[in-house]
Amino acid sequence: RLMVSALEKKDSLVEKGVPVRVFELMSEWTSSWKRDPEVCQTVFEELPPLLEAHKEKHQLLADILGNKDVLVKISQWIIGGDGWAYDIGFGGLDHVLASGED
């Protein structure tokens, strides 16, 4: 939500001296955060230093910088057989995992 708000304010922030690259990275992240961990990693590496350099130009940039940990797509693993899933009431968990959805 913060990224979308920043993208909506792009013109005024660019006028204040925020580099266009900041918005390119934000746009890349918002369009691919669900499916492309490599893009997320690139944004995580490039965006925070740019935000740090320009955070005084708008509180929104400081807020995004404060939440930079969500930029990285974290891989979550569930380890166990399908038997334990039935024991704890999660029948069909294997179907959810096999669906490929995130």
C-alpha positions, 0 to 999 in steps of 0.5 A, a space after each residue: 500500500 505504501 508503494 502504491 501511494 508513493 507511485 501515485 505521488 511520483 510527479 511531486 516527489 520527482 520535483 522534490 529531487 527523488 530519482 526516477 529509479 526509486 519509482 522504477 524499482 517500486 513499480 517492478 516490485 509491485 508488479 512482481 512481488 508475488 511471483 518473482 523472488 529475484 526481482 524482490 531481491 534486486 529491489 531489496 538491494 537497490 531501493 533502501 540506499 536510495 530511500 535512505 538518501 531521500 527519506 527527508 523529502 517525504 514521510 512516505 519514503 521514510 515509512 517505506 524504508 522502515 518496512 524494507 524487510 517486506 521487500 524480500 520474498 521469504 521462502 516458507 517450508 513445511 516439512 512433514 508427511 501428509 499423515 501429520 496434516 490429517 492428525 492436526 486437521 489439515 486434510 488436503 494440505 498436500 493439494 494446496 501445496 501442489 497447486 503452486 499458489 503462494 
